[in-house]
Amino acid sequence: DAGITQSPRHKVTETGTPVTLRCHQTENHRYMYWYRQDPGHGLRLIHYSYGVKDTDKGEVSDGYSVSRSKTEDFLLTLESATSSQTSVYFCAISTGTNEQYFGPGTRLTVT
Amino acid sequence: RKEVEQDPGPFNVPEGATVAFNCTYSNSASQSFFWYRQDCRKEPKLLMSVYSSGNEDGRFTAQLNRASQYISLLIRDSKLSDSATYLCVVNTNAGKSTFGDGTTLTVKP
């Protein structure tokens, strides 16, 4: 157990509303990631962080922003949710040997 | 062409069978390699890292062929509980991973 939690676990929201997903870790890992997983696309990297206030874009970053003000928390924000952002969102941490451990996921539905 | 490609399957095998999955990657600078297991509607979980010399963990054997740019996973004596999706993961530089879309395995009684 890598001590990763995500909140909320499920959310239904309307198109155009802002949404923030939270990832929390208890083991002080430097690297944290946000992925989305959709049928036919597998896991795709949205954004990642390599330290407090240090973030970078992944392959599907459009429409998403992130913040990391503390080592233990990595927030993913959808500024104005769209139906194409309906997905399962996974947070992950990376150890020094590049092994990744995932949180339980957040199921987001945008109606 | 995707950076990491897997045969999606599904692979349907009887209990006790041996099954092998392959994964190819396109970036020759890739440095580290992993297999993950994902059960339906759950998060991916690390199954094993893949080392250049090959490595074994119980019924599971992973191998890396850098020249041909593929990794493999062999499962011997399949159990019903091995039914899952198996994800191949490749790291090309520090901090970033590319996931294959996964291979689905169903082990039947």
Backbone of each chain as ProteinMPNN parsed JSONL, in Angstrom:
{"seq_chain_A": "DAGITQSPRHKVTETGTPVTLRCHQTENHRYMYWYRQDPGHGLRLIHYSYGVKDTDKGEVSDGYSVSRSKTEDFLLTLESATSSQTSVYFCAISTGTNEQYFGPGTRLTVT", "coords_chain_A": {"N_chain_A": [[0.848, -1.191, 0.0], [0.773, 2.068, -1.046], [-0.085, 4.327, 0.154], [-1.852, 6.193, -1.082], [-4.486, 8.31, -1.712], [-7.572, 9.314, -3.226], [-9.853, 11.93, -3.934], [-12.953, 13.427, -4.944], [-14.322, 10.036, -4.969], [-16.268, 9.417, -6.764], [-17.996, 11.43, -9.091], [-20.525, 13.469, -10.427], [-21.122, 15.931, -12.733], [-22.092, 19.052, -14.271], [-21.842, 20.176, -17.664], [-19.552, 22.782, -18.248], [-19.085, 23.532, -15.641], [-16.685, 24.105, -12.996], [-14.286, 21.715, -11.819], [-12.509, 20.062, -9.286], [-10.126, 17.66, -8.587], [-8.624, 15.682, -6.074], [-5.48, 14.431, -5.037], [-3.792, 12.615, -2.641], [-0.867, 11.81, -0.87], [1.028, 9.844, 1.444], [3.684, 9.333, 1.768], [5.745, 11.009, 1.007], [6.756, 11.136, -1.621], [8.512, 12.344, -4.477], [7.696, 12.544, -7.21], [4.6, 12.9, -8.817], [1.544, 12.029, -10.524], [-1.1, 12.583, -12.897], [-3.456, 10.689, -14.581], [-5.719, 9.818, -17.228], [-8.175, 7.357, -18.04], [-9.601, 5.729, -20.659], [-11.887, 3.761, -22.588], [-10.35, 2.024, -25.238], [-8.218, 3.742, -25.354], [-6.458, 3.381, -23.299], [-4.235, 4.184, -20.568], [-3.561, 7.568, -20.218], [-1.295, 10.235, -19.904], [-1.898, 13.186, -18.144], [-0.965, 15.479, -16.624], [2.072, 15.996, -14.792], [4.072, 16.086, -11.786], [7.16, 17.101, -10.431], [7.972, 17.991, -8.047], [7.326, 20.323, -5.34], [5.409, 22.905, -6.559], [6.464, 22.45, -9.052], [5.609, 21.5, -12.135], [4.524, 19.731, -15.109], [3.383, 19.311, -18.515], [1.469, 16.564, -19.812], [0.526, 14.185, -22.348], [-2.162, 14.735, -22.883], [-3.09, 17.321, -21.993], [-4.698, 19.548, -22.496], [-7.311, 21.63, -21.409], [-7.065, 21.026, -18.782], [-5.665, 21.834, -15.584], [-3.091, 21.918, -13.08], [-1.998, 21.811, -9.651], [0.49, 21.998, -7.135], [1.074, 22.556, -4.071], [1.954, 21.522, -1.763], [4.023, 18.792, -0.757], [2.548, 16.457, -0.356], [0.091, 16.712, -1.657], [-1.645, 16.777, -4.75], [-3.34, 18.484, -7.073], [-5.911, 18.305, -9.503], [-7.483, 20.235, -11.889], [-10.406, 20.873, -13.7], [-11.249, 23.411, -15.577], [-13.545, 24.209, -16.902], [-15.763, 21.986, -17.276], [-16.198, 19.476, -19.795], [-18.141, 17.202, -21.845], [-16.418, 15.419, -23.043], [-14.528, 15.012, -21.165], [-15.44, 13.176, -19.439], [-14.523, 10.395, -17.68], [-12.268, 7.973, -16.193], [-10.169, 8.9, -13.64], [-6.881, 8.596, -12.634], [-4.524, 8.932, -10.067], [-1.016, 8.869, -9.459], [2.067, 7.883, -7.881], [5.648, 7.973, -8.105], [8.403, 5.904, -7.488], [11.92, 5.912, -6.554], [12.982, 4.117, -8.343], [11.463, 4.296, -10.577], [9.102, 2.858, -10.468], [5.603, 2.864, -10.492], [2.847, 3.697, -8.42], [-0.577, 3.499, -7.879], [-3.465, 5.51, -7.08], [-6.909, 4.839, -6.017], [-8.62, 5.788, -7.961], [-10.871, 8.11, -9.62], [-14.127, 8.39, -10.653], [-15.479, 10.282, -13.059], [-18.249, 11.923, -14.314], [-19.505, 13.907, -16.819], [-22.24, 15.73, -17.555]], "CA_chain_A": [[0.0, 0.0, 0.0], [1.625, 3.235, -1.174], [-0.649, 5.44, 0.895], [-2.39, 7.194, -2.001], [-5.935, 8.437, -1.708], [-8.13, 10.266, -4.179], [-11.186, 12.391, -3.589], [-13.912, 12.39, -4.551], [-14.195, 8.788, -5.715], [-17.247, 9.509, -7.844], [-18.584, 12.759, -9.203], [-21.32, 13.81, -11.598], [-21.177, 17.378, -12.814], [-22.674, 19.528, -15.519], [-20.952, 20.86, -18.615], [-19.277, 24.178, -17.963], [-18.756, 23.776, -14.239], [-15.312, 23.735, -12.62], [-14.157, 20.509, -10.999], [-11.154, 19.806, -8.774], [-9.87, 16.336, -8.033], [-7.484, 15.749, -5.166], [-4.668, 13.249, -4.787], [-3.029, 12.782, -1.409], [0.049, 10.713, -0.566], [1.533, 9.925, 2.813], [5.054, 8.839, 1.851], [6.735, 12.023, 0.658], [7.376, 10.899, -2.93], [8.709, 13.581, -5.233], [6.951, 12.553, -8.46], [3.176, 12.56, -8.805], [0.997, 12.034, -11.881], [-2.519, 12.422, -13.172], [-3.789, 9.996, -15.828], [-7.099, 9.449, -17.477], [-8.277, 6.064, -18.708], [-10.816, 5.617, -21.454], [-11.892, 2.579, -23.465], [-9.704, 2.217, -26.53], [-7.061, 4.636, -25.267], [-5.559, 3.042, -22.211], [-3.88, 5.256, -19.626], [-2.881, 8.691, -20.859], [-0.785, 11.183, -18.929], [-2.459, 14.539, -18.261], [0.083, 16.343, -16.081], [2.821, 15.387, -13.724], [4.81, 17.016, -10.937], [8.43, 16.58, -9.947], [8.271, 18.664, -6.79], [6.391, 21.39, -4.984], [5.295, 23.978, -7.553], [7.096, 22.044, -10.313], [4.709, 20.63, -12.877], [4.721, 19.747, -16.555], [2.258, 18.747, -19.239], [1.535, 15.268, -20.442], [0.065, 14.136, -23.736], [-3.548, 15.178, -23.033], [-3.213, 18.347, -20.955], [-5.641, 20.621, -22.849], [-8.531, 21.662, -20.609], [-6.722, 20.657, -17.41], [-4.548, 22.48, -14.91], [-2.712, 21.231, -11.844], [-1.238, 22.575, -8.666], [1.112, 21.225, -6.065], [1.583, 23.511, -3.098], [2.571, 20.714, -0.711], [4.512, 17.515, -1.296], [1.585, 15.366, -0.248], [-1.155, 16.933, -2.395], [-1.549, 17.131, -6.167], [-4.716, 18.777, -7.469], [-6.225, 18.396, -10.928], [-8.667, 21.08, -12.07], [-11.051, 21.071, -14.986], [-11.75, 24.771, -15.402], [-14.908, 24.234, -17.432], [-15.869, 20.58, -17.678], [-16.9, 19.118, -21.034], [-18.525, 15.789, -21.862], [-15.254, 14.617, -23.447], [-13.705, 14.778, -19.986], [-15.985, 12.033, -18.714], [-13.448, 9.423, -17.703], [-11.745, 7.565, -14.893], [-8.914, 9.609, -13.4], [-5.993, 7.958, -11.674], [-3.33, 9.602, -9.583], [0.045, 7.913, -9.175], [3.374, 8.366, -7.44], [6.751, 7.196, -8.653], [9.513, 5.712, -6.567], [13.224, 6.202, -7.128], [13.288, 3.163, -9.412], [10.458, 4.517, -11.62], [7.88, 2.082, -10.285], [4.484, 3.735, -10.171], [1.778, 3.15, -7.599], [-1.755, 4.275, -8.212], [-4.615, 5.656, -6.208], [-8.057, 4.007, -6.401], [-9.325, 6.353, -9.103], [-12.084, 8.923, -9.502], [-15.01, 8.274, -11.824], [-16.104, 11.579, -13.315], [-19.228, 11.985, -15.394], [-19.905, 15.276, -17.153], [-23.518, 15.604, -18.288]], "C_chain_A": [[0.887, 1.246, 0.0], [1.017, 4.46, -0.531], [-1.192, 6.536, 0.021], [-3.917, 7.171, -1.928], [-6.359, 9.491, -2.714], [-9.516, 10.666, -3.707], [-11.664, 13.426, -4.594], [-13.662, 11.108, -5.327], [-15.158, 8.755, -6.904], [-17.78, 10.934, -7.878], [-19.349, 12.869, -10.506], [-21.451, 15.322, -11.603], [-21.75, 17.784, -14.158], [-21.624, 20.215, -16.384], [-20.795, 22.33, -18.228], [-18.912, 24.479, -16.523], [-17.3, 23.426, -13.961], [-15.321, 22.518, -11.691], [-12.713, 20.382, -10.546], [-11.103, 18.43, -8.146], [-8.598, 16.408, -7.194], [-6.794, 14.399, -5.059], [-3.801, 13.529, -3.575], [-2.146, 11.565, -1.175], [0.658, 10.937, 0.81], [3.023, 9.617, 2.917], [6.097, 9.759, 1.245], [7.441, 11.768, -0.681], [7.411, 12.186, -3.734], [7.796, 13.651, -6.457], [5.506, 12.133, -8.225], [2.597, 12.793, -10.192], [-0.525, 12.02, -11.854], [-2.668, 11.78, -14.549], [-5.308, 9.975, -15.979], [-7.108, 8.131, -18.247], [-9.637, 5.959, -19.361], [-10.748, 4.365, -22.306], [-11.247, 2.906, -24.807], [-8.486, 3.108, -26.502], [-6.092, 4.255, -24.166], [-5.336, 4.214, -21.277], [-3.111, 6.347, -20.359], [-2.526, 9.741, -19.816], [-1.352, 12.573, -19.189], [-1.416, 15.573, -17.855], [0.873, 15.536, -15.068], [3.592, 16.456, -12.951], [6.073, 16.334, -10.446], [8.903, 17.317, -8.7], [7.244, 19.739, -6.523], [6.518, 22.545, -5.987], [5.988, 23.67, -8.872], [6.198, 21.056, -11.028], [5.015, 20.722, -14.37], [3.549, 19.042, -17.216], [2.548, 17.345, -19.721], [0.943, 15.336, -21.839], [-1.346, 14.648, -23.943], [-3.878, 16.271, -22.021], [-4.248, 19.435, -21.268], [-6.922, 20.513, -22.024], [-8.315, 21.319, -19.148], [-5.607, 21.556, -16.882], [-4.279, 21.737, -13.611], [-2.032, 22.202, -10.905], [-0.688, 21.64, -7.613], [1.791, 22.206, -5.115], [2.225, 22.815, -1.905], [3.002, 19.385, -1.317], [3.409, 16.473, -1.361], [0.339, 15.525, -1.108], [-0.906, 17.391, -3.826], [-2.982, 17.278, -6.668], [-4.837, 18.87, -8.98], [-7.52, 19.185, -11.075], [-9.117, 21.096, -13.517], [-11.751, 22.42, -14.873], [-13.206, 24.903, -15.832], [-15.16, 22.864, -18.057], [-16.657, 20.408, -18.975], [-17.199, 17.623, -21.018], [-17.362, 14.892, -22.262], [-14.309, 14.35, -22.285], [-14.332, 13.755, -19.035], [-14.971, 10.901, -18.827], [-13.207, 8.905, -16.291], [-10.367, 8.196, -14.75], [-8.122, 8.901, -12.309], [-4.826, 8.886, -11.345], [-2.284, 8.522, -9.305], [1.248, 8.642, -8.602], [4.432, 7.468, -8.068], [7.85, 7.103, -7.614], [10.835, 6.041, -7.268], [13.623, 5.265, -8.252], [12.232, 3.195, -10.512], [9.241, 3.607, -11.536], [6.769, 3.043, -9.883], [3.435, 2.978, -9.369], [0.595, 4.102, -7.695], [-2.741, 4.393, -7.056], [-5.795, 4.87, -6.751], [-8.88, 4.565, -7.541], [-10.533, 7.187, -8.723], [-12.874, 8.77, -10.795], [-15.77, 9.581, -11.979], [-17.039, 11.472, -14.507], [-19.64, 13.435, -15.586], [-21.145, 15.192, -18.046], [-23.843, 16.868, -19.084]], "O_chain_A": [[1.663, 1.459, 0.932], [1.571, 5.551, -0.666], [-1.017, 7.712, 0.339], [-4.542, 6.12, -2.069], [-5.62, 10.427, -3.015], [-10.259, 9.855, -3.153], [-10.862, 14.233, -5.062], [-12.858, 11.103, -6.259], [-14.875, 8.129, -7.925], [-17.99, 11.563, -6.84], [-18.885, 12.421, -11.556], [-21.843, 15.924, -10.603], [-21.876, 16.964, -15.068], [-20.645, 20.764, -15.88], [-21.767, 23.021, -17.924], [-18.468, 25.587, -16.22], [-16.739, 22.547, -14.615], [-16.239, 22.327, -10.894], [-11.793, 20.574, -11.341], [-11.919, 18.08, -7.293], [-7.635, 17.09, -7.544], [-7.446, 13.357, -4.998], [-3.149, 14.57, -3.499], [-2.608, 10.427, -1.266], [0.786, 12.07, 1.275], [3.582, 9.633, 4.014], [7.224, 9.332, 0.995], [8.6, 12.146, -0.849], [6.489, 13.0, -3.69], [7.188, 14.689, -6.718], [5.226, 11.153, -7.535], [3.083, 13.636, -10.946], [-1.147, 11.516, -10.919], [-2.102, 12.243, -15.539], [-6.061, 10.095, -15.013], [-6.184, 7.827, -19.001], [-10.676, 6.081, -18.714], [-9.661, 3.949, -22.708], [-11.553, 3.923, -25.429], [-7.785, 3.23, -27.507], [-4.983, 4.787, -24.125], [-6.157, 5.13, -21.207], [-2.124, 6.07, -21.039], [-3.339, 10.092, -18.961], [-1.294, 13.077, -20.31], [-1.036, 16.433, -18.649], [0.401, 14.523, -14.554], [3.741, 17.587, -13.413], [6.067, 15.155, -10.092], [10.081, 17.273, -8.345], [6.398, 20.034, -7.367], [7.605, 23.075, -6.216], [6.089, 24.548, -9.73], [6.039, 19.916, -10.59], [5.671, 21.655, -14.833], [2.819, 18.283, -16.58], [3.69, 16.979, -19.999], [0.867, 16.407, -22.441], [-1.712, 14.972, -25.073], [-4.849, 16.151, -21.273], [-4.634, 20.178, -20.365], [-7.538, 19.45, -21.946], [-9.261, 21.318, -18.36], [-4.725, 21.981, -17.628], [-5.14, 21.014, -13.108], [-1.557, 23.264, -11.307], [-1.303, 20.638, -7.25], [2.928, 22.625, -5.333], [2.951, 23.437, -1.129], [2.403, 18.915, -2.284], [3.341, 15.693, -2.311], [-0.407, 14.561, -1.277], [-0.078, 18.264, -4.084], [-3.744, 16.311, -6.685], [-3.976, 19.44, -9.651], [-8.533, 18.848, -10.462], [-8.322, 21.303, -14.434], [-12.738, 22.551, -14.149], [-13.993, 25.614, -15.207], [-14.815, 22.618, -19.213], [-17.645, 21.101, -19.218], [-16.582, 16.869, -20.266], [-17.317, 13.727, -21.867], [-13.387, 13.544, -22.409], [-13.805, 13.506, -17.951], [-14.603, 10.494, -19.929], [-13.847, 9.334, -15.331], [-9.508, 8.048, -15.619], [-8.624, 8.644, -11.215], [-4.237, 9.524, -12.217], [-2.63, 7.393, -8.955], [1.428, 9.843, -8.805], [4.146, 6.352, -8.503], [8.187, 8.083, -6.948], [10.847, 6.405, -8.444], [14.516, 5.587, -9.037], [12.11, 2.248, -11.288], [8.425, 3.592, -12.458], [6.965, 3.922, -9.044], [3.172, 1.798, -9.601], [0.736, 5.322, -7.607], [-2.84, 3.522, -6.192], [-5.702, 4.289, -7.832], [-9.764, 3.875, -8.047], [-11.137, 7.004, -7.666], [-12.353, 8.994, -11.888], [-16.597, 9.94, -11.14], [-16.657, 10.989, -15.572], [-20.068, 14.105, -14.646], [-21.095, 14.65, -19.15], [-24.874, 16.928, -19.753]]}, "seq_chain_B": "RKEVEQDPGPFNVPEGATVAFNCTYSNSASQSFFWYRQDCRKEPKLLMSVYSSGNEDGRFTAQLNRASQYISLLIRDSKLSDSATYLCVVNTNAGKSTFGDGTTLTVKP", "coords_chain_B": {"N_chain_B": [[1.709, 5.439, -35.365], [1.661, 3.765, -32.248], [3.6, 4.469, -29.292], [3.994, 2.38, -27.522], [2.996, -0.869, -27.95], [0.555, -3.377, -27.678], [-0.861, -6.632, -28.07], [-4.274, -6.691, -27.985], [-5.814, -8.869, -27.319], [-8.863, -10.666, -26.724], [-7.222, -13.079, -24.6], [-8.118, -16.28, -24.093], [-7.86, -18.849, -21.928], [-7.473, -22.209, -20.619], [-7.495, -23.242, -17.159], [-4.307, -23.865, -15.75], [-2.897, -23.635, -18.069], [-0.157, -22.342, -20.076], [0.648, -19.061, -20.873], [1.592, -16.374, -22.99], [2.494, -12.969, -23.304], [3.286, -10.309, -25.481], [5.003, -7.184, -25.945], [5.703, -4.338, -27.752], [7.997, -1.624, -28.227], [8.739, 1.7, -29.347], [10.712, 3.601, -28.918], [14.07, 3.688, -28.841], [15.621, 4.66, -26.837], [14.5, 3.991, -24.473], [14.387, 3.197, -21.013], [13.553, 1.843, -18.684], [11.338, -0.812, -17.696], [8.141, -2.326, -17.265], [5.607, -4.559, -16.044], [2.188, -4.313, -15.428], [-0.777, -5.144, -13.639], [-4.257, -5.012, -14.103], [-7.343, -5.113, -12.658], [-10.86, -5.362, -13.342], [-12.334, -2.203, -13.313], [-10.654, -1.276, -11.374], [-7.602, 0.138, -9.921], [-4.439, 0.167, -11.738], [-1.916, -2.208, -10.865], [1.408, -2.78, -9.841], [3.036, -5.474, -11.263], [5.509, -6.68, -11.985], [8.903, -5.619, -12.389], [10.976, -5.382, -15.322], [13.933, -6.817, -16.216], [17.107, -6.59, -17.89], [18.396, -9.03, -17.997], [16.364, -10.754, -17.751], [13.768, -11.93, -15.604], [12.205, -13.641, -12.866], [9.251, -14.38, -11.072], [7.839, -16.407, -9.098], [5.245, -17.928, -10.743], [5.473, -16.272, -12.886], [7.309, -14.893, -15.561], [9.439, -12.492, -16.844], [10.798, -10.919, -19.712], [13.261, -9.067, -21.555], [14.05, -7.742, -24.67], [16.25, -5.859, -26.019], [17.392, -5.364, -28.499], [15.441, -6.039, -30.38], [13.444, -4.558, -29.389], [11.305, -5.309, -27.607], [9.251, -6.499, -24.921], [8.341, -9.242, -22.82], [5.879, -11.274, -21.191], [5.445, -14.145, -19.377], [3.164, -16.462, -18.24], [2.867, -19.173, -16.216], [1.108, -22.239, -15.523], [-1.641, -21.269, -15.275], [-4.009, -19.565, -13.235], [-7.421, -19.162, -12.114], [-7.591, -16.728, -10.875], [-5.763, -15.205, -12.195], [-6.988, -13.903, -14.215], [-7.369, -10.898, -15.825], [-6.439, -7.588, -16.945], [-3.413, -6.976, -18.554], [-0.856, -4.7, -18.436], [1.654, -3.172, -20.294], [4.509, -1.229, -19.613], [6.613, 1.474, -20.343], [9.469, 3.367, -19.678], [10.897, 6.318, -20.801], [12.412, 8.485, -20.046], [13.485, 10.195, -17.062], [10.885, 10.092, -14.808], [8.627, 9.942, -16.526], [6.175, 7.854, -17.987], [5.091, 5.531, -20.477], [2.169, 3.889, -21.31], [1.02, 0.749, -22.518], [-2.007, -0.289, -24.208], [-3.016, -2.532, -23.061], [-3.512, -6.062, -22.474], [-6.011, -8.422, -22.461], [-6.738, -11.071, -20.336], [-8.432, -14.081, -19.852], [-8.967, -16.678, -17.729], [-10.214, -19.865, -17.758], [-12.271, -22.325, -16.1]], "CA_chain_B": [[2.053, 4.233, -34.61], [1.777, 4.043, -30.828], [4.926, 4.241, -28.722], [3.98, 1.066, -26.882], [1.9, -1.624, -28.551], [0.257, -4.71, -27.162], [-1.988, -7.355, -28.633], [-5.336, -6.5, -26.991], [-6.488, -10.11, -27.0], [-8.622, -11.33, -25.449], [-6.665, -14.411, -24.511], [-8.963, -17.154, -23.28], [-7.088, -20.07, -21.736], [-7.951, -23.039, -19.505], [-6.634, -23.329, -15.973], [-3.131, -24.702, -15.914], [-2.202, -23.349, -19.326], [0.895, -21.34, -20.132], [0.268, -18.008, -21.813], [2.636, -15.362, -23.139], [2.123, -11.689, -23.906], [4.394, -9.49, -25.956], [4.791, -5.744, -25.99], [6.785, -3.695, -28.489], [8.129, -0.191, -27.986], [9.371, 2.322, -30.506], [11.813, 4.487, -28.558], [15.253, 2.898, -28.491], [16.243, 5.233, -25.64], [13.739, 3.561, -23.291], [15.345, 2.804, -19.981], [13.026, 0.893, -17.705], [10.205, -1.536, -18.254], [7.347, -2.923, -16.208], [4.286, -5.13, -16.288], [1.168, -4.027, -14.423], [-2.024, -5.894, -13.745], [-5.421, -4.197, -13.763], [-8.624, -5.789, -12.576], [-11.96, -4.54, -13.843], [-12.776, -1.04, -12.533], [-9.697, -1.019, -10.299], [-6.38, 0.791, -10.366], [-3.34, -0.725, -12.123], [-0.989, -2.564, -9.777], [2.683, -3.268, -10.344], [3.224, -6.922, -11.221], [6.942, -6.885, -11.895], [9.808, -4.883, -13.252], [11.596, -6.246, -16.32], [15.366, -6.539, -16.255], [17.751, -7.013, -19.136], [18.773, -10.447, -17.921], [15.157, -11.537, -17.518], [13.527, -12.173, -14.182], [11.104, -14.552, -12.576], [8.611, -14.224, -9.767], [6.871, -17.493, -9.027], [4.775, -18.437, -12.049], [5.607, -15.188, -13.858], [8.644, -14.622, -16.078], [9.485, -11.335, -17.738], [12.042, -10.828, -20.476], [13.469, -7.853, -22.338], [14.911, -7.875, -25.832], [16.512, -4.47, -26.429], [17.704, -5.31, -29.935], [14.176, -6.075, -31.114], [12.572, -3.596, -28.709], [10.07, -5.85, -27.063], [9.284, -7.197, -23.647], [7.361, -10.319, -22.785], [5.438, -11.795, -19.895], [5.013, -15.533, -19.467], [2.462, -16.943, -17.05], [2.766, -20.627, -16.216], [0.103, -22.83, -14.637], [-2.613, -20.183, -15.074], [-5.065, -19.697, -12.228], [-8.594, -18.324, -12.376], [-7.314, -15.393, -10.325], [-4.893, -14.45, -13.111], [-7.85, -13.18, -15.161], [-7.173, -9.458, -15.632], [-5.778, -6.937, -18.067], [-1.992, -6.812, -18.276], [-0.372, -3.479, -19.08], [3.092, -3.018, -20.487], [4.861, 0.163, -19.349], [7.974, 1.795, -20.752], [9.953, 4.696, -19.28], [11.923, 6.805, -21.707], [13.293, 9.375, -19.289], [13.128, 10.268, -15.655], [9.613, 10.624, -14.39], [7.486, 9.78, -17.423], [5.943, 6.494, -18.462], [4.096, 5.315, -21.525], [1.459, 2.643, -21.073], [0.289, 0.086, -23.579], [-3.446, -0.309, -23.97], [-3.352, -3.691, -22.252], [-3.931, -7.352, -23.026], [-6.993, -9.027, -21.556], [-6.618, -12.517, -20.129], [-9.48, -14.771, -19.114], [-8.636, -18.059, -17.441], [-11.488, -20.566, -17.559], [-12.14, -23.624, -15.396]], "C_chain_B": [[2.221, 4.594, -33.134], [3.183, 3.742, -30.339], [5.058, 2.86, -28.102], [2.763, 0.307, -27.402], [1.795, -3.014, -27.951], [-0.864, -5.328, -27.967], [-3.125, -7.265, -27.612], [-6.011, -7.791, -26.53], [-7.948, -10.039, -27.424], [-7.968, -12.71, -25.625], [-7.563, -15.21, -23.571], [-8.249, -18.49, -23.15], [-7.691, -20.885, -20.608], [-6.99, -22.948, -18.325], [-5.459, -24.253, -16.238], [-2.342, -24.434, -17.174], [-1.059, -22.362, -19.109], [0.519, -20.328, -21.197], [1.366, -16.952, -21.824], [2.082, -14.12, -23.816], [3.388, -10.978, -24.354], [4.0, -8.025, -26.006], [5.969, -5.158, -26.759], [6.8, -2.205, -28.192], [8.975, 0.424, -29.088], [10.596, 3.162, -30.168], [13.01, 3.684, -28.062], [15.961, 3.439, -27.252], [15.51, 4.83, -24.358], [14.67, 2.911, -22.281], [14.827, 1.774, -19.005], [11.657, 0.409, -18.148], [9.474, -2.276, -17.132], [6.136, -3.626, -16.795], [3.393, -4.783, -15.098], [-0.025, -4.917, -14.685], [-3.153, -4.951, -13.348], [-6.669, -5.063, -13.784], [-9.731, -4.803, -12.942], [-12.339, -3.448, -12.843], [-11.883, -0.758, -11.318], [-8.467, -0.301, -10.846], [-5.346, -0.231, -10.834], [-2.433, -0.986, -10.919], [0.265, -3.167, -10.377], [2.767, -4.778, -10.166], [4.706, -7.232, -11.078], [7.689, -5.932, -12.805], [10.427, -5.882, -14.23], [13.051, -5.858, -16.443], [15.981, -7.145, -17.51], [18.07, -8.497, -19.162], [17.557, -11.351, -17.799], [14.988, -11.798, -16.026], [12.233, -12.949, -13.992], [10.569, -14.263, -11.192], [7.515, -15.275, -9.691], [6.516, -18.008, -10.403], [4.971, -17.429, -13.184], [7.071, -14.983, -14.251], [8.565, -13.467, -17.05], [10.827, -11.304, -18.443], [12.054, -9.552, -21.298], [14.414, -8.168, -23.487], [15.131, -6.471, -26.389], [16.754, -4.36, -27.935], [16.427, -5.256, -30.77], [13.126, -5.17, -30.505], [11.234, -4.213, -28.343], [10.336, -6.445, -25.691], [8.181, -8.238, -23.649], [7.039, -10.686, -21.344], [4.907, -13.19, -20.12], [4.355, -15.907, -18.153], [2.317, -18.451, -17.172], [1.67, -21.067, -15.254], [-0.974, -21.791, -14.27], [-3.676, -20.544, -14.045], [-6.259, -18.818, -12.636], [-8.334, -16.883, -11.954], [-6.346, -14.578, -11.186], [-5.7, -13.663, -14.144], [-7.795, -11.684, -14.842], [-6.683, -8.881, -16.954], [-4.342, -6.656, -17.667], [-1.452, -5.663, -19.121], [1.149, -3.483, -19.138], [3.426, -1.538, -20.312], [6.335, 0.377, -19.652], [8.31, 3.207, -20.295], [11.058, 5.127, -20.227], [12.865, 7.806, -21.044], [12.746, 9.529, -17.888], [11.733, 10.838, -15.475], [8.437, 10.396, -15.304], [7.406, 8.359, -17.969], [4.936, 6.489, -19.585], [3.502, 3.933, -21.338], [0.937, 2.068, -22.387], [-1.188, 0.057, -23.217], [-3.905, -1.547, -23.202], [-3.765, -4.909, -23.053], [-4.845, -8.013, -22.014], [-6.833, -10.539, -21.527], [-7.814, -13.018, -19.344], [-9.054, -16.216, -18.965], [-9.93, -18.766, -17.054], [-11.271, -21.902, -16.878], [-12.033, -24.773, -16.389]], "O_chain_B": [[2.846, 5.602, -32.803], [3.874, 2.882, -30.884], [6.124, 2.247, -28.158], [1.634, 0.789, -27.303], [2.785, -3.717, -27.747], [-1.724, -4.619, -28.488], [-2.96, -7.719, -26.48], [-6.687, -7.82, -25.501], [-8.244, -9.386, -28.425], [-8.138, -13.389, -26.638], [-7.739, -14.855, -22.405], [-8.051, -19.19, -24.144], [-8.351, -20.331, -19.729], [-5.816, -22.615, -18.488], [-5.605, -25.297, -16.874], [-1.236, -24.948, -17.336], [-1.002, -21.652, -18.105], [0.117, -20.699, -22.299], [1.988, -16.672, -20.799], [1.307, -14.202, -24.769], [4.423, -11.039, -23.691], [2.822, -7.678, -26.097], [7.12, -5.457, -26.442], [5.761, -1.597, -27.937], [9.82, -0.242, -29.686], [11.432, 3.411, -31.037], [12.963, 3.076, -26.992], [16.809, 2.756, -26.677], [15.87, 5.285, -23.272], [15.601, 2.185, -22.631], [15.583, 0.919, -18.544], [10.924, 1.095, -18.861], [10.086, -2.78, -16.19], [5.701, -3.323, -17.906], [3.776, -4.933, -13.938], [-0.251, -5.38, -15.803], [-3.034, -4.189, -12.388], [-7.006, -5.668, -14.802], [-9.561, -3.587, -12.861], [-12.627, -3.728, -11.679], [-12.295, -0.095, -10.367], [-8.304, -0.148, -12.056], [-5.367, -1.376, -10.383], [-2.214, -0.114, -10.078], [0.196, -3.969, -11.308], [2.591, -5.296, -9.063], [5.114, -7.954, -10.168], [7.185, -5.5, -13.841], [10.403, -7.088, -13.988], [13.372, -4.707, -16.74], [15.445, -8.082, -18.102], [18.022, -9.139, -20.211], [17.692, -12.573, -17.749], [15.968, -11.876, -15.285], [11.32, -12.92, -14.816], [11.316, -13.945, -10.267], [6.4, -15.058, -10.163], [7.382, -18.47, -11.146], [4.654, -17.731, -14.335], [7.953, -14.91, -13.396], [7.739, -13.457, -17.963], [11.861, -11.621, -17.855], [11.01, -9.027, -21.684], [15.457, -8.79, -23.289], [14.302, -5.955, -27.139], [16.364, -3.376, -28.563], [16.347, -4.514, -31.748], [12.032, -5.031, -31.052], [10.174, -3.711, -28.716], [11.453, -6.833, -25.348], [7.206, -8.126, -24.391], [7.816, -10.442, -20.421], [4.025, -13.401, -20.952], [4.922, -15.695, -17.081], [1.714, -18.948, -18.122], [1.346, -20.364, -14.297], [-1.178, -21.484, -13.095], [-4.169, -21.671, -13.997], [-6.114, -17.863, -13.4], [-8.799, -15.941, -12.595], [-6.135, -13.392, -10.93], [-5.14, -12.841, -14.869], [-8.13, -11.26, -13.736], [-6.535, -9.594, -17.946], [-4.08, -6.158, -16.572], [-1.573, -5.656, -20.346], [1.828, -3.764, -18.15], [2.699, -0.68, -20.813], [7.189, -0.425, -19.274], [7.528, 4.135, -20.501], [12.032, 4.403, -20.435], [14.014, 7.941, -21.466], [11.66, 9.04, -17.578], [11.439, 11.94, -15.938], [7.306, 10.642, -14.884], [8.406, 7.752, -18.354], [4.04, 7.332, -19.642], [4.219, 2.939, -21.223], [0.471, 2.804, -23.257], [-1.573, 0.338, -22.082], [-5.046, -1.608, -22.745], [-4.295, -4.802, -24.159], [-4.491, -8.147, -20.842], [-6.797, -11.195, -22.567], [-8.172, -12.459, -18.307], [-8.808, -16.903, -19.956], [-10.647, -18.333, -16.152], [-10.23, -22.537, -17.046], [-11.918, -25.93, -15.984]]}, "name": "protein", "num_of_chains": 2, "seq": "DAGITQSPRHKVTETGTPVTLRCHQTENHRYMYWYRQDPGHGLRLIHYSYGVKDTDKGEVSDGYSVSRSKTEDFLLTLESATSSQTSVYFCAISTGTNEQYFGPGTRLTVTRKEVEQDPGPFNVPEGATVAFNCTYSNSASQSFFWYRQDCRKEPKLLMSVYSSGNEDGRFTAQLNRASQYISLLIRDSKLSDSATYLCVVNTNAGKSTFGDGTTLTVKP"}
